[in-house]
C-alpha cells in the first residue's frame, strides 16, 4: 500500500510539474495554444465536477457571437481552474513547493538577460525596471507579469519559512518597481497573519523600515509618479473598446492587436474581464464567490481566503488572474468545493 501510495503521489507531482511548465510556456509566449495539453492531464476530473462545469459553462456558447477566441479562452480558463482545483486542492503544499522550485530560479536569472531599458547594473540598482528580453524567442516579458509571480513566490516562501528564498525573490519583486504587486504582497500577508500585539508592532516596524529603504532608492520616484502611463490615461485609451464590450465581450484578437501597439494593456481585472467575456465575467465572479463560501474550512482556509481576497483587490490595479496564466494554479487552490458532493450540501 505504501509503495502504491508513493507512486500515486509521484505521478501527481509529475502532473503538477507538467501543468505549471505548460502555463509558464504559455505566459512567456502569450499564447493559449499550449494550454489544452494541461487540460489533457486533468481530464478525469471532468466526471467529478459535472455540476460545477455546467454552472460555469452554461452560457459560454454565447461568446461564439463575439469570436471563437473569446469562447476558447473562457472555456480553457474555467476548465483549468475547476479541474486543477479538484485534482490538487488537497496537495496545496506540494503545488506551492513545485511552483516555487520552478519559478524562483527562472525569476533570479531574468536580471541577467538583455533589458528593454538599461542593463543589468541599472536594473539591480533600481535605475530601470526589470524588463528582460529573451533573444531566443524574440520576446520581452512585461515587468508587471514578473512582479505578480515574484509577489506570489515571496508569499509562498515566507509562509513556508524559507526565508533565504524569500529575501532573493522579494528583491526581484522590488526591481520590477510594480506598485500594485508590492501592495498585493502586503495585502495577502496581512490576511494570512494571526494578529496579536507583538505581530502588529513587528509589522508596523518592518513596514517602516521597508518604506525607509525604498525612499533611499530611485524606485521612490516611481511610487510618487503616476503621470506616465497612469491608470486613468490607460482606461481612457481603451474607452471605446470597453464600451463596445457589452454584452458579450470584444473580439480577443482585435484587442490583443490593439494593445500590442500601446504602452500598456488594461490594468484592471474587472475591465479586462468585461472586454474578454462581457457580462459573463460578472456571472463567473458571482459563482467564484459562491463556491468560495462553500469551501470547507480546512487547515489551509486562511491562506485560501487571503489569496482569494488579494487577487480581487489586486484586480483594481492590475489584470490579476485573468491576464496571467501562471497565476491560475494559485487561484485554483483558493477553492476546495467544486466537486459534486459539496454541491449536494446546499
Secondary structure as UniProt FT lines:
FT   HELIX           2..29
FT   TURN            33..34
FT   HELIX           35..41
FT   HELIX           43..48
FT   HELIX           50..57
FT   TURN            58..59
FT   HELIX           60..65
FT   HELIX           68..88
FT   HELIX           89..91
FT   HELIX           92..109
FT   HELIX           110..112
FT   HELIX           120..124
FT   TURN            125..126
FT   STRAND          132..134
FT   HELIX           135..137
FT   STRAND          139..140
FT   HELIX           143..159
FT   TURN            160..161
FT   HELIX           163..176
FT   HELIX           179..192
FT   HELIX           197..215
FT   HELIX           219..224
FT   TURN            228..229
FT   HELIX           231..237
FT   HELIX           239..243
FT   TURN            244..248
FT   HELIX           252..259
FT   TURN            260..261
FT   HELIX           269..277
FT   HELIX           279..294
FT   TURN            299..300
FT   HELIX           301..314
FT   TURN            315..317
FT   HELIX           320..322
FT   HELIX           325..327
FT   HELIX           328..332
FT   TURN            333..334
FT   HELIX           340..343
FT   TURN            344..345
//
